[in-house]
């Protein structure tokens, strides 16, 4: 018997929340929100060390942070170079699963937009992520499109 489950996404025209997407080099079997991150992630994220390095005419913005006591060095990729999101061809939208009020028995899965992401920060343990890293390759493909 085929499944009749449907998935729908609700876009919001007035979403003002903007986030940075932090890609960490760990396996965590969890995809929800983290309410109290003070025990695992450096609380001073907004004031983490950021430097700009120029190599072969390319500028790299790196960020140093700590996760579970381990030093992580991140490479910042900006998805947008201007403040007007309507001019961008690519937008990374963040969604949250809506409660179906039927204790999970509904065949319809709904997601609501909660914000947008302007930056992806790709981290590695105590070094800048390698150029052949999957996230770096994805950013290259996005920049070509």
N, CA, C and O atoms as a GROMACS GRO file, in nm:
protein
  580
    1UNK      N    1   0.084  -0.118   0.000
    1UNK     CA    2   0.000   0.000   0.000
    1UNK      C    3   0.089   0.124   0.000
    1UNK      O    4   0.168   0.141   0.092
    2UNK      N    5   0.079   0.210  -0.099
    2UNK     CA    6   0.164   0.330  -0.106
    2UNK      C    7   0.132   0.429   0.004
    2UNK      O    8   0.018   0.440   0.050
    3UNK      N    9   0.237   0.500   0.046
    3UNK     CA   10   0.221   0.602   0.149
    3UNK      C   11   0.168   0.731   0.087
    3UNK      O   12   0.213   0.771  -0.021
    4UNK      N   13   0.074   0.795   0.154
    4UNK     CA   14   0.017   0.921   0.105
    4UNK      C   15   0.066   1.041   0.185
    4UNK      O   16  -0.002   1.143   0.191
    5UNK      N   17   0.184   1.030   0.246
    5UNK     CA   18   0.237   1.140   0.325
    5UNK      C   19   0.275   1.257   0.235
    5UNK      O   20   0.332   1.238   0.127
    6UNK      N   21   0.242   1.375   0.280
    6UNK     CA   22   0.280   1.496   0.208
    6UNK      C   23   0.362   1.586   0.299
    6UNK      O   24   0.344   1.588   0.420
    7UNK      N   25   0.452   1.658   0.239
    7UNK     CA   26   0.534   1.754   0.312
    7UNK      C   27   0.511   1.891   0.252
    7UNK      O   28   0.517   1.908   0.130
    8UNK      N   29   0.486   1.989   0.338
    8UNK     CA   30   0.465   2.126   0.288
    8UNK      C   31   0.553   2.222   0.366
    8UNK      O   32   0.580   2.203   0.485
    9UNK      N   33   0.597   2.327   0.298
    9UNK     CA   34   0.682   2.429   0.356
    9UNK      C   35   0.610   2.563   0.347
    9UNK      O   36   0.563   2.602   0.240
   10UNK      N   37   0.603   2.632   0.460
   10UNK     CA   38   0.535   2.762   0.464
   10UNK      C   39   0.641   2.872   0.468
   10UNK      O   40   0.713   2.887   0.566
   11UNK      N   41   0.648   2.949   0.359
   11UNK     CA   42   0.742   3.060   0.352
   11UNK      C   43   0.683   3.182   0.418
   11UNK      O   44   0.563   3.209   0.407
   12UNK      N   45   0.768   3.256   0.486
   12UNK     CA   46   0.724   3.377   0.554
   12UNK      C   47   0.785   3.497   0.485
   12UNK      O   48   0.905   3.500   0.460
   13UNK      N   49   0.703   3.595   0.453
   13UNK     CA   50   0.755   3.714   0.384
   13UNK      C   51   0.814   3.816   0.481
   13UNK      O   52   0.883   3.908   0.438
   14UNK      N   53   0.789   3.800   0.610
   14UNK     CA   54   0.837   3.898   0.707
   14UNK      C   55   0.940   3.841   0.804
   14UNK      O   56   0.955   3.893   0.914
   15UNK      N   57   1.011   3.736   0.765
   15UNK     CA   58   1.111   3.678   0.852
   15UNK      C   59   1.233   3.770   0.858
   15UNK      O   60   1.293   3.800   0.754
   16UNK      N   61   1.271   3.812   0.978
   16UNK     CA   62   1.386   3.900   0.992
   16UNK      C   63   1.501   3.832   1.065
   16UNK      O   64   1.611   3.888   1.072
   17UNK      N   65   1.479   3.713   1.119
   17UNK     CA   66   1.585   3.643   1.190
   17UNK      C   67   1.691   3.597   1.092
   17UNK      O   68   1.661   3.531   0.992
   18UNK      N   69   1.818   3.633   1.120
   18UNK     CA   70   1.928   3.591   1.036
   18UNK      C   71   2.027   3.515   1.122
   18UNK      O   72   2.057   3.554   1.235
   19UNK      N   73   2.076   3.404   1.068
   19UNK     CA   74   2.163   3.315   1.142
   19UNK      C   75   2.290   3.287   1.064
   19UNK      O   76   2.295   3.305   0.942
   20UNK      N   77   2.392   3.242   1.136
   20UNK     CA   78   2.511   3.184   1.074
   20UNK      C   79   2.498   3.033   1.089
   20UNK      O   80   2.462   2.983   1.196
   21UNK      N   81   2.528   2.961   0.983
   21UNK     CA   82   2.524   2.815   0.985
   21UNK      C   83   2.664   2.766   1.020
   21UNK      O   84   2.756   2.784   0.941
   22UNK      N   85   2.680   2.703   1.137
   22UNK     CA   86   2.808   2.651   1.181
   22UNK      C   87   2.814   2.502   1.151
   22UNK      O   88   2.735   2.424   1.204
   23UNK      N   89   2.909   2.462   1.064
   23UNK     CA   90   2.926   2.321   1.028
   23UNK      C   91   3.044   2.267   1.107
   23UNK      O   92   3.158   2.308   1.084
   24UNK      N   93   3.016   2.175   1.200
   24UNK     CA   94   3.118   2.122   1.290
   24UNK      C   95   3.165   1.984   1.246
   24UNK      O   96   3.087   1.909   1.188
   25UNK      N   97   3.292   1.950   1.272
   25UNK     CA   98   3.346   1.820   1.231
   25UNK      C   99   3.316   1.710   1.332
   25UNK      O  100   3.406   1.639   1.376
   26UNK      N  101   3.190   1.695   1.367
   26UNK     CA  102   3.150   1.591   1.462
   26UNK      C  103   3.020   1.528   1.414
   26UNK      O  104   2.947   1.587   1.335
   27UNK      N  105   2.994   1.406   1.460
   27UNK     CA  106   2.868   1.341   1.429
   27UNK      C  107   2.776   1.355   1.549
   27UNK      O  108   2.807   1.307   1.658
   28UNK      N  109   2.664   1.422   1.529
   28UNK     CA  110   2.565   1.440   1.634
   28UNK      C  111   2.432   1.395   1.577
   28UNK      O  112   2.387   1.447   1.475
   29UNK      N  113   2.370   1.299   1.642
   29UNK     CA  114   2.243   1.247   1.592
   29UNK      C  115   2.128   1.330   1.648
   29UNK      O  116   2.043   1.281   1.721
   30UNK      N  117   2.128   1.460   1.611
   30UNK     CA  118   2.025   1.552   1.658
   30UNK      C  119   2.015   1.666   1.559
   30UNK      O  120   2.117   1.721   1.516
   31UNK      N  121   1.893   1.704   1.522
   31UNK     CA  122   1.876   1.811   1.423
   31UNK      C  123   1.787   1.924   1.473
   31UNK      O  124   1.749   2.011   1.394
   32UNK      N  125   1.752   1.925   1.600
   32UNK     CA  126   1.662   2.028   1.652
   32UNK      C  127   1.738   2.147   1.707
   32UNK      O  128   1.858   2.161   1.688
   33UNK      N  129   1.664   2.232   1.775
   33UNK     CA  130   1.723   2.350   1.838
   33UNK      C  131   1.799   2.311   1.964
   33UNK      O  132   1.767   2.211   2.029
   34UNK      N  133   1.900   2.390   1.995
   34UNK     CA  134   1.975   2.372   2.119
   34UNK      C  135   1.950   2.495   2.204
   34UNK      O  136   1.992   2.606   2.168
   35UNK      N  137   1.880   2.476   2.316
   35UNK     CA  138   1.844   2.590   2.400
   35UNK      C  139   1.959   2.638   2.487
   35UNK      O  140   1.984   2.758   2.496
   36UNK      N  141   2.031   2.545   2.551
   36UNK     CA  142   2.140   2.584   2.640
   36UNK      C  143   2.270   2.533   2.581
   36UNK      O  144   2.305   2.416   2.599
   37UNK      N  145   2.342   2.620   2.512
   37UNK     CA  146   2.466   2.578   2.448
   37UNK      C  147   2.589   2.614   2.530
   37UNK      O  148   2.701   2.591   2.484
   38UNK      N  149   2.571   2.670   2.647
   38UNK     CA  150   2.686   2.719   2.723
   38UNK      C  151   2.778   2.607   2.767
   38UNK      O  152   2.897   2.632   2.790
   39UNK      N  153   2.728   2.484   2.781
   39UNK     CA  154   2.815   2.376   2.826
   39UNK      C  155   2.896   2.315   2.713
   39UNK      O  156   2.997   2.249   2.740
   40UNK      N  157   2.857   2.334   2.589
   40UNK     CA  158   2.926   2.271   2.478
   40UNK      C  159   2.992   2.367   2.380
   40UNK      O  160   3.095   2.335   2.322
   41UNK      N  161   2.935   2.483   2.361
   41UNK     CA  162   2.984   2.579   2.261
   41UNK      C  163   3.030   2.704   2.332
   41UNK      O  164   2.966   2.747   2.429
   42UNK      N  165   3.138   2.763   2.286
   42UNK     CA  166   3.192   2.885   2.345
   42UNK      C  167   3.083   2.993   2.348
   42UNK      O  168   3.028   3.030   2.245
   43UNK      N  169   3.054   3.041   2.468
   43UNK     CA  170   2.949   3.142   2.485
   43UNK      C  171   2.985   3.273   2.415
   43UNK      O  172   2.896   3.351   2.380
   44UNK      N  173   3.112   3.297   2.394
   44UNK     CA  174   3.157   3.422   2.334
   44UNK      C  175   3.166   3.412   2.182
   44UNK      O  176   3.259   3.465   2.122
   45UNK      N  177   3.071   3.345   2.119
   45UNK     CA  178   3.076   3.325   1.974
   45UNK      C  179   3.082   3.456   1.898
   45UNK      O  180   3.157   3.468   1.801
   46UNK      N  181   3.005   3.555   1.942
   46UNK     CA  182   3.002   3.681   1.868
   46UNK      C  183   3.132   3.758   1.881
   46UNK      O  184   3.160   3.847   1.800
   47UNK      N  185   3.213   3.727   1.982
   47UNK     CA  186   3.341   3.795   1.997
   47UNK      C  187   3.457   3.701   1.971
   47UNK      O  188   3.569   3.727   2.016
   48UNK      N  189   3.433   3.591   1.900
   48UNK     CA  190   3.542   3.499   1.871
   48UNK      C  191   3.644   3.567   1.780
   48UNK      O  192   3.612   3.661   1.708
   49UNK      N  193   3.766   3.518   1.785
   49UNK     CA  194   3.873   3.577   1.707
   49UNK      C  195   3.847   3.559   1.558
   49UNK      O  196   3.824   3.447   1.512
   50UNK      N  197   3.849   3.667   1.484
   50UNK     CA  198   3.830   3.660   1.340
   50UNK      C  199   3.946   3.731   1.273
   50UNK      O  200   3.974   3.847   1.304
   51UNK      N  201   4.013   3.662   1.182
   51UNK     CA  202   4.124   3.723   1.110
   51UNK      C  203   4.100   3.705   0.960
   51UNK      O  204   4.028   3.615   0.917
   52UNK      N  205   4.160   3.792   0.883
   52UNK     CA  206   4.150   3.783   0.738
   52UNK      C  207   4.290   3.757   0.683
   52UNK      O  208   4.383   3.832   0.711
   53UNK      N  209   4.305   3.650   0.606
   53UNK     CA  210   4.432   3.611   0.549
   53UNK      C  211   4.421   3.617   0.397
   53UNK      O  212   4.320   3.575   0.340
   54UNK      N  213   4.523   3.669   0.332
   54UNK     CA  214   4.523   3.674   0.187
   54UNK      C  215   4.626   3.575   0.134
   54UNK      O  216   4.744   3.583   0.167
   55UNK      N  217   4.579   3.480   0.051
   55UNK     CA  218   4.665   3.381  -0.011
   55UNK      C  219   4.628   3.371  -0.158
   55UNK      O  220   4.512   3.347  -0.192
   56UNK      N  221   4.726   3.390  -0.246
   56UNK     CA  222   4.702   3.384  -0.390
   56UNK      C  223   4.586   3.474  -0.431
   56UNK      O  224   4.500   3.434  -0.510
   57UNK      N  225   4.583   3.595  -0.379
   57UNK     CA  226   4.478   3.694  -0.408
   57UNK      C  227   4.340   3.654  -0.359
   57UNK      O  228   4.241   3.715  -0.399
   58UNK      N  229   4.330   3.554  -0.274
   58UNK     CA  230   4.202   3.514  -0.215
   58UNK      C  231   4.202   3.551  -0.068
   58UNK      O  232   4.298   3.523   0.004
   59UNK      N  233   4.095   3.614  -0.022
   59UNK     CA  234   4.084   3.649   0.119
   59UNK      C  235   4.005   3.541   0.191
   59UNK      O  236   3.900   3.498   0.145
   60UNK      N  237   4.059   3.498   0.306
   60UNK     CA  238   3.992   3.398   0.388
   60UNK      C  239   3.962   3.459   0.524
   60UNK      O  240   4.052   3.512   0.589
   61UNK      N  241   3.838   3.452   0.567
   61UNK     CA  242   3.801   3.496   0.701
   61UNK      C  243   3.792   3.372   0.788
   61UNK      O  244   3.710   3.283   0.764
   62UNK      N  245   3.877   3.368   0.892
   62UNK     CA  246   3.877   3.252   0.980
   62UNK      C  247   3.824   3.292   1.117
   62UNK      O  248   3.838   3.407   1.160
   63UNK      N  249   3.764   3.196   1.184
   63UNK     CA  250   3.708   3.218   1.316
   63UNK      C  251   3.754   3.106   1.407
   63UNK      O  252   3.749   2.989   1.369
   64UNK      N  253   3.799   3.140   1.526
   64UNK     CA  254   3.844   3.040   1.624
   64UNK      C  255   3.739   3.028   1.732
   64UNK      O  256   3.694   3.129   1.787
   65UNK      N  257   3.699   2.906   1.763
   65UNK     CA  258   3.599   2.881   1.865
   65UNK      C  259   3.628   2.748   1.932
   65UNK      O  260   3.718   2.676   1.890
   66UNK      N  261   3.553   2.716   2.034
   66UNK     CA  262   3.573   2.592   2.108
   66UNK      C  263   3.442   2.518   2.122
   66UNK      O  264   3.338   2.577   2.153
   67UNK      N  265   3.446   2.386   2.099
   67UNK     CA  266   3.329   2.301   2.116
   67UNK      C  267   3.371   2.182   2.200
   67UNK      O  268   3.461   2.107   2.163
   68UNK      N  269   3.305   2.166   2.315
   68UNK     CA  270   3.338   2.060   2.411
   68UNK      C  271   3.486   2.064   2.448
   68UNK      O  272   3.550   1.960   2.465
   69UNK      N  273   3.540   2.185   2.460
   69UNK     CA  274   3.678   2.202   2.502
   69UNK      C  275   3.782   2.187   2.392
   69UNK      O  276   3.901   2.206   2.418
   70UNK      N  277   3.742   2.154   2.270
   70UNK     CA  278   3.836   2.137   2.160
   70UNK      C  279   3.838   2.261   2.072
   70UNK      O  280   3.734   2.319   2.041
   71UNK      N  281   3.959   2.300   2.034
   71UNK     CA  282   3.975   2.419   1.950
   71UNK      C  283   3.932   2.387   1.807
   71UNK      O  284   3.973   2.287   1.749
   72UNK      N  285   3.849   2.475   1.753
   72UNK     CA  286   3.803   2.462   1.615
   72UNK      C  287   3.838   2.590   1.540
   72UNK      O  288   3.822   2.700   1.592
   73UNK      N  289   3.886   2.574   1.418
   73UNK     CA  290   3.915   2.689   1.333
   73UNK      C  291   3.819   2.681   1.215
   73UNK      O  292   3.812   2.580   1.145
   74UNK      N  293   3.746   2.790   1.193
   74UNK     CA  294   3.644   2.791   1.090
   74UNK      C  295   3.676   2.885   0.976
   74UNK      O  296   3.740   2.989   0.995
   75UNK      N  297   3.630   2.847   0.860
   75UNK     CA  298   3.644   2.929   0.740
   75UNK      C  299   3.507   2.984   0.707
   75UNK      O  300   3.412   2.908   0.685
   76UNK      N  301   3.496   3.117   0.702
   76UNK     CA  302   3.366   3.182   0.682
   76UNK      C  303   3.338   3.202   0.534
   76UNK      O  304   3.421   3.258   0.461
   77UNK      N  305   3.220   3.156   0.491
   77UNK     CA  306   3.175   3.173   0.353
   77UNK      C  307   3.051   3.260   0.356
   77UNK      O  308   2.951   3.225   0.419
   78UNK      N  309   3.056   3.374   0.288
   78UNK     CA  310   2.940   3.463   0.282
   78UNK      C  311   2.853   3.424   0.163
   78UNK      O  312   2.901   3.416   0.050
   79UNK      N  313   2.724   3.400   0.189
   79UNK     CA  314   2.633   3.364   0.081
   79UNK      C  315   2.584   3.486   0.007
   79UNK      O  316   2.533   3.474  -0.105
   80UNK      N  317   2.598   3.603   0.067
   80UNK     CA  318   2.547   3.725   0.004
   80UNK      C  319   2.648   3.835   0.025
   80UNK      O  320   2.706   3.846   0.133
   81UNK      N  321   2.668   3.916  -0.077
   81UNK     CA  322   2.763   4.027  -0.066
   81UNK      C  323   2.696   4.161  -0.046
   81UNK      O  324   2.763   4.263  -0.034
   82UNK      N  325   2.562   4.161  -0.042
   82UNK     CA  326   2.492   4.288  -0.022
   82UNK      C  327   2.384   4.269   0.083
   82UNK      O  328   2.355   4.158   0.126
   83UNK      N  329   2.325   4.379   0.123
   83UNK     CA  330   2.225   4.374   0.229
   83UNK      C  331   2.084   4.347   0.178
   83UNK      O  332   1.995   4.319   0.258
   84UNK      N  333   2.062   4.354   0.049
   84UNK     CA  334   1.928   4.335  -0.006
   84UNK      C  335   1.912   4.190  -0.052
   84UNK      O  336   1.959   4.153  -0.160
   85UNK      N  337   1.846   4.107   0.030
   85UNK     CA  338   1.830   3.966   0.000
   85UNK      C  339   1.751   3.940  -0.127
   85UNK      O  340   1.765   3.834  -0.187
   86UNK      N  341   1.669   4.035  -0.171
   86UNK     CA  342   1.588   4.015  -0.290
   86UNK      C  343   1.673   4.011  -0.417
   86UNK      O  344   1.629   3.959  -0.519
   87UNK      N  345   1.794   4.067  -0.411
   87UNK     CA  346   1.881   4.068  -0.528
   87UNK      C  347   1.960   3.939  -0.545
   87UNK      O  348   2.022   3.918  -0.650
   88UNK      N  349   1.959   3.852  -0.446
   88UNK     CA  350   2.037   3.730  -0.452
   88UNK      C  351   1.963   3.619  -0.525
   88UNK      O  352   1.842   3.606  -0.513
   89UNK      N  353   2.038   3.540  -0.601
   89UNK     CA  354   1.978   3.425  -0.665
   89UNK      C  355   1.963   3.311  -0.564
   89UNK      O  356   1.871   3.230  -0.576
   90UNK      N  357   2.052   3.305  -0.467
   90UNK     CA  358   2.052   3.195  -0.371
   90UNK      C  359   2.020   3.246  -0.232
   90UNK      O  360   2.080   3.344  -0.185
   91UNK      N  361   1.927   3.181  -0.167
   91UNK     CA  362   1.897   3.211  -0.027
   91UNK      C  363   1.887   3.079   0.048
   91UNK      O  364   1.825   2.984   0.001
   92UNK      N  365   1.949   3.074   0.164
   92UNK     CA  366   1.941   2.957   0.250
   92UNK      C  367   1.835   2.986   0.354
   92UNK      O  368   1.854   3.073   0.440
   93UNK      N  369   1.725   2.915   0.349
   93UNK     CA  370   1.612   2.935   0.442
   93UNK      C  371   1.618   2.828   0.550
   93UNK      O  372   1.655   2.713   0.524
   94UNK      N  373   1.582   2.866   0.671
   94UNK     CA  374   1.577   2.773   0.784
   94UNK      C  375   1.432   2.746   0.819
   94UNK      O  376   1.350   2.837   0.830
   95UNK      N  377   1.401   2.618   0.837
   95UNK     CA  378   1.264   2.576   0.868
   95UNK      C  379   1.261   2.498   0.997
   95UNK      O  380   1.360   2.436   1.037
   96UNK      N  381   1.145   2.501   1.063
   96UNK     CA  382   1.122   2.423   1.185
   96UNK      C  383   0.995   2.341   1.164
   96UNK      O  384   0.895   2.390   1.111
   97UNK      N  385   1.001   2.217   1.208
   97UNK     CA  386   0.886   2.128   1.191
   97UNK      C  387   0.772   2.176   1.281
   97UNK      O  388   0.792   2.204   1.399
   98UNK      N  389   0.652   2.184   1.224
   98UNK     CA  390   0.532   2.226   1.297
   98UNK      C  391   0.470   2.105   1.366
   98UNK      O  392   0.473   1.994   1.314
   99UNK      N  393   0.414   2.127   1.483
   99UNK     CA  394   0.341   2.023   1.554
   99UNK      C  395   0.209   2.000   1.481
   99UNK      O  396   0.136   2.095   1.453
  100UNK      N  397   0.178   1.874   1.450
  100UNK     CA  398   0.056   1.845   1.374
  100UNK      C  399  -0.067   1.831   1.463
  100UNK      O  400  -0.177   1.808   1.412
  101UNK      N  401  -0.052   1.845   1.595
  101UNK     CA  402  -0.161   1.838   1.692
  101UNK      C  403  -0.234   1.704   1.691
  101UNK      O  404  -0.342   1.691   1.749
  102UNK      N  405  -0.176   1.604   1.625
  102UNK     CA  406  -0.238   1.472   1.621
  102UNK      C  407  -0.141   1.366   1.672
  102UNK      O  408  -0.153   1.248   1.638
  103UNK      N  409  -0.045   1.407   1.755
  103UNK     CA  410   0.055   1.318   1.813
  103UNK      C  411   0.130   1.236   1.709
  103UNK      O  412   0.159   1.119   1.731
  104UNK      N  413   0.161   1.297   1.597
  104UNK     CA  414   0.240   1.232   1.494
  104UNK      C  415   0.164   1.135   1.406
  104UNK      O  416   0.225   1.063   1.328
  105UNK      N  417   0.032   1.131   1.415
  105UNK     CA  418  -0.046   1.036   1.335
  105UNK      C  419  -0.092   1.095   1.202
  105UNK      O  420  -0.148   1.023   1.119
  106UNK      N  421  -0.072   1.222   1.181
  106UNK     CA  422  -0.115   1.286   1.056
  106UNK      C  423  -0.023   1.245   0.941
  106UNK      O  424   0.096   1.220   0.962
  107UNK      N  425  -0.078   1.240   0.822
  107UNK     CA  426   0.002   1.209   0.703
  107UNK      C  427   0.066   1.334   0.643
  107UNK      O  428   0.142   1.324   0.547
  108UNK      N  429   0.036   1.448   0.697
  108UNK     CA  430   0.090   1.574   0.646
  108UNK      C  431   0.199   1.626   0.739
  108UNK      O  432   0.178   1.641   0.860
  109UNK      N  433   0.315   1.654   0.682
  109UNK     CA  434   0.427   1.710   0.757
  109UNK      C  435   0.442   1.855   0.712
  109UNK      O  436   0.454   1.882   0.592
  110UNK      N  437   0.440   1.947   0.808
  110UNK     CA  438   0.450   2.088   0.773
  110UNK      C  439   0.571   2.152   0.841
  110UNK      O  440   0.603   2.122   0.956
  111UNK      N  441   0.638   2.238   0.767
  111UNK     CA  442   0.752   2.312   0.817
  111UNK      C  443   0.725   2.461   0.800
  111UNK      O  444   0.666   2.504   0.701
  112UNK      N  445   0.769   2.540   0.899
  112UNK     CA  446   0.749   2.685   0.897
  112UNK      C  447   0.887   2.752   0.890
  112UNK      O  448   0.980   2.712   0.960
  113UNK      N  449   0.898   2.853   0.806
  113UNK     CA  450   1.023   2.927   0.794
  113UNK      C  451   1.048   3.006   0.922
  113UNK      O  452   0.960   3.076   0.971
  114UNK      N  453   1.171   2.994   0.976
  114UNK     CA  454   1.204   3.068   1.099
  114UNK      C  455   1.314   3.171   1.076
  114UNK      O  456   1.340   3.253   1.164
  115UNK      N  457   1.379   3.168   0.960
  115UNK     CA  458   1.483   3.266   0.935
  115UNK      C  459   1.562   3.234   0.809
  115UNK      O  460   1.530   3.141   0.735
  116UNK      N  461   1.665   3.314   0.788
  116UNK     CA  462   1.754   3.294   0.674
  116UNK      C  463   1.897   3.286   0.724
  116UNK      O  464   1.928   3.330   0.834
  117UNK      N  465   1.982   3.230   0.642
  117UNK     CA  466   2.123   3.216   0.676
  117UNK      C  467   2.205   3.293   0.575
  117UNK      O  468   2.193   3.272   0.455
  118UNK      N  469   2.290   3.383   0.623
  118UNK     CA  470   2.373   3.464   0.533
  118UNK      C  471   2.515   3.411   0.524
  118UNK      O  472   2.584   3.437   0.425
  119UNK      N  473   2.561   3.336   0.625
  119UNK     CA  474   2.698   3.287   0.627
  119UNK      C  475   2.702   3.139   0.664
  119UNK      O  476   2.621   3.092   0.744
  120UNK      N  477   2.796   3.068   0.604
  120UNK     CA  478   2.826   2.931   0.646
  120UNK      C  479   2.968   2.934   0.699
  120UNK      O  480   3.060   2.976   0.629
  121UNK      N  481   2.986   2.889   0.823
  121UNK     CA  482   3.119   2.882   0.882
  121UNK      C  483   3.153   2.734   0.895
  121UNK      O  484   3.092   2.661   0.973
  122UNK      N  485   3.252   2.690   0.818
  122UNK     CA  486   3.294   2.550   0.813
  122UNK      C  487   3.414   2.531   0.904
  122UNK      O  488   3.519   2.593   0.882
  123UNK      N  489   3.401   2.446   1.008
  123UNK     CA  490   3.506   2.428   1.108
  123UNK      C  491   3.581   2.297   1.088
  123UNK      O  492   3.528   2.201   1.032
  124UNK      N  493   3.706   2.295   1.136
  124UNK     CA  494   3.785   2.173   1.144
  124UNK      C  495   3.866   2.180   1.273
  124UNK      O  496   3.882   2.287   1.332
  125UNK      N  497   3.917   2.065   1.318
  125UNK     CA  498   3.992   2.059   1.444
  125UNK      C  499   4.130   2.122   1.427
  125UNK      O  500   4.215   2.069   1.356
  126UNK      N  501   4.151   2.236   1.493
  126UNK     CA  502   4.280   2.304   1.505
  126UNK      C  503   4.348   2.335   1.372
  126UNK      O  504   4.470   2.350   1.368
  127UNK      N  505   4.272   2.345   1.263
  127UNK     CA  506   4.327   2.386   1.134
  127UNK      C  507   4.214   2.439   1.046
  127UNK      O  508   4.097   2.413   1.072
  128UNK      N  509   4.251   2.514   0.944
  128UNK     CA  510   4.152   2.560   0.846
  128UNK      C  511   4.105   2.438   0.768
  128UNK      O  512   4.188   2.354   0.731
  129UNK      N  513   3.976   2.426   0.741
  129UNK     CA  514   3.927   2.311   0.664
  129UNK      C  515   3.999   2.298   0.530
  129UNK      O  516   4.030   2.398   0.464
  130UNK      N  517   4.024   2.175   0.490
  130UNK     CA  518   4.095   2.148   0.365
  130UNK      C  519   4.015   2.195   0.245
  130UNK      O  520   3.892   2.204   0.250
  131UNK      N  521   4.085   2.226   0.137
  131UNK     CA  522   4.018   2.275   0.017
  131UNK      C  523   3.927   2.171  -0.047
  131UNK      O  524   3.833   2.207  -0.117
  132UNK      N  525   3.955   2.041  -0.024
  132UNK     CA  526   3.869   1.938  -0.082
  132UNK      C  527   3.757   1.896   0.013
  132UNK      O  528   3.692   1.794  -0.008
  133UNK      N  529   3.736   1.974   0.118
  133UNK     CA  530   3.627   1.947   0.212
  133UNK      C  531   3.493   1.959   0.139
  133UNK      O  532   3.477   2.048   0.056
  134UNK      N  533   3.396   1.871   0.169
  134UNK     CA  534   3.266   1.876   0.099
  134UNK      C  535   3.194   2.011   0.109
  134UNK      O  536   3.130   2.052   0.012
  135UNK      N  537   3.204   2.079   0.222
  135UNK     CA  538   3.138   2.209   0.235
  135UNK      C  539   3.205   2.311   0.144
  135UNK      O  540   3.138   2.392   0.080
  136UNK      N  541   3.338   2.309   0.139
  136UNK     CA  542   3.409   2.401   0.050
  136UNK      C  543   3.374   2.375  -0.096
  136UNK      O  544   3.359   2.470  -0.174
  137UNK      N  545   3.361   2.249  -0.133
  137UNK     CA  546   3.322   2.215  -0.270
  137UNK      C  547   3.180   2.265  -0.301
  137UNK      O  548   3.154   2.314  -0.410
  138UNK      N  549   3.090   2.252  -0.204
  138UNK     CA  550   2.953   2.301  -0.222
  138UNK      C  551   2.954   2.453  -0.245
  138UNK      O  552   2.883   2.503  -0.332
  139UNK      N  553   3.033   2.525  -0.166
  139UNK     CA  554   3.042   2.671  -0.181
  139UNK      C  555   3.097   2.706  -0.320
  139UNK      O  556   3.051   2.803  -0.380
  140UNK      N  557   3.194   2.629  -0.370
  140UNK     CA  558   3.246   2.654  -0.505
  140UNK      C  559   3.136   2.638  -0.609
  140UNK      O  560   3.124   2.721  -0.700
  141UNK      N  561   3.056   2.533  -0.597
  141UNK     CA  562   2.947   2.510  -0.693
  141UNK      C  563   2.844   2.623  -0.686
  141UNK      O  564   2.792   2.666  -0.788
  142UNK      N  565   2.815   2.669  -0.566
  142UNK     CA  566   2.718   2.778  -0.550
  142UNK      C  567   2.772   2.905  -0.616
  142UNK      O  568   2.697   2.976  -0.683
  143UNK      N  569   2.900   2.933  -0.597
  143UNK     CA  570   2.957   3.055  -0.655
  143UNK      C  571   2.961   3.050  -0.808
  143UNK      O  572   2.960   3.154  -0.874
  144UNK      N  573   2.965   2.930  -0.865
  144UNK     CA  574   2.965   2.916  -1.010
  144UNK      C  575   2.826   2.936  -1.070
  144UNK      O  576   2.813   2.972  -1.187
  145UNK      N  577   2.723   2.911  -0.990
  145UNK     CA  578   2.586   2.919  -1.045
  145UNK      C  579   2.537   3.061  -1.061
  145UNK      O  580   2.425   3.083  -1.106
   0.00000   0.00000   0.00000
